[in-house]
Amino acid sequence: YLATAATTALIVAASVAERRDATDRLAESERQLSMAFDTNSDTLLLFAVEADDRYRLVTANRALRELLRRHRPELAGRELVGMTMGDFITEVLGLPPERIARNLESFRRAIAARAPVSYENLDWGRKDLVSEVTLVPVFDDTGRCTHVLRSSRDISARRQAENALRLHDFVVTNAPLGVLMLDGTQRVVFANETACALLAQPREPMLGRGIEDLVIPGAASPWPSLVRLAREHGQHSTEVDRIDADGRRHPLELSIALLAYAGEEVSCVFVRDITERRRAEDTRRMLEAELYHAQKMEAVGTLAGGIAHDFN
């Protein structure tokens, strides 16, 4: 009997210790999960699904409170747990009621897909504050959606950088000045529309070729001397005439600058149509010649007048 009692006591003690250990592990796991949830830099909101299109806020992390202090300080201390999603959108975020229907539709899509759904959102009604929102539906063992986790990440800086890059690409591509970009081996890696038109070269065959292999119709290759002088002075310019098959001349100015980018040497070549400049220079030379001729005739007239006066 004593042996049985002792064995039972040991089994119970072991079971209690194991249960206590499991409880401690669960508590520690919940503590770590709560800490990860609360310290996440993304805004996290957990909504409980009460019925179709009925969601109630269960918890929100610290990042939301920080956003409220920044954008709506009068609501920073308000209790949020227990609010319906509609009240949260209109009263806390200060958005118009029309936004409720949009959010309900997004929640429906995520639940129907049984997978995360992401979209971009304008925060606080401002076009300069863009966030990437992800809805993650949570299902129980019976397949019923019980919660939806909404995470929001501020991508305003990234969106501004992307817009600036797109604007830069648009400006360079459509600039009235021809632009060629060369890598460290002097191969063409970029050519805008204007450069292709001025050099009478299609873009695709030009890309990847060495600049010295680029032929300008009717002109001796200017590239070797242009690159060599640019290496000596950092930049250099020269003029060439592109001659079409019908004999028409197109005067061009080629400028090259050597640059350092990410520890590598790159080059930028600018191609400019100087037809108007040539025409202006020709006009200036013609006017200078006419002025010189007029001055010469005036001098001859003055001389002749002086001689006539002496005869008189």
C-alpha positions, 0 to 999 in steps of 0.5 A: 500500500505504501509503495502504491501510495508513494508511486501515486504521489510521485506520478501526481507530483510529476504531472503537476510539475509537468503541468506547471512547466507547460503553463510557464512555457505557455505564459512565456510564449504569450509574453513574447508574442505580446511583446513582439506584437506591441513593439512591432513598428507596423501598426497592428489591429486585431479585429474579432469577427462577430458576424458577417460584416461585423468586426470589433477591435480586440487589441492594437499595438503601441505604433497606433498610439504613436500615430494618434499622438502625432495626427490626432493628439486629442484621441491618444488616450481614448480606449479603443478596445471594444470599438466596432470597425465603423466607429474606429474608422469614423471617430478615431481615424476621422474618415468619412463614412464611405470608407466603412464600405471599402474596408468591409469589402477588403475584409470580405475579400481576405476571408473569401480568399482564406489568404492575406490580402494587401492594398495601398491606403491614403492615411488620415485623408492625406495624399502624401501619407501612403501605407501598405495594408495587409489583412490576415484572416484567422480561422479556427479548427472548424474553418470559421474565421474568428479574427482578422489581423490588420497590419499597416506599414508607412511607405510614404518615403518609398513611394516618394522615392519611386515617384522621383525616380519615375519622374527622373526617368521620364525627364531623361528619356524625353529630354530634348538633349541626347543622353548616352550612359556608359559603364566602366568598360565604355559600353552603352547602357542607356540611350534616350529617344533624342540621342537615338534620333540625333545619331540616326541609330536604333536603340536596341542595337546600340545598347551593350556596344562599346562607344567606339563601335558606334558609327555616325553616318558620314563622319570619322569616328570621334569617340577615341579622341573624345574619350582620351581627352575626357580622361585627361581633363575630366570632360571634353566636347567636339563637333561632328557633322552627320551626313544623311544618304541624301547628303543633308548635314546635321551638325552635332556637338558631342560632350562627355564627362567621366563620373565616379558612381559606387566606386566605378567609373561611368561616363555620360555623353550628351548629344546636342543639335547645333544647327541653329548655332551654326546658322547663327555663327554663319550669320555673324561671320557674314555680318562681320564680313559686310561690316568689314567691307563697309568700313573698308569702303568708308576708309577708301571714301575718306582717303579719296575725299582727302586727295580731292581736297588736296588737289583743290 
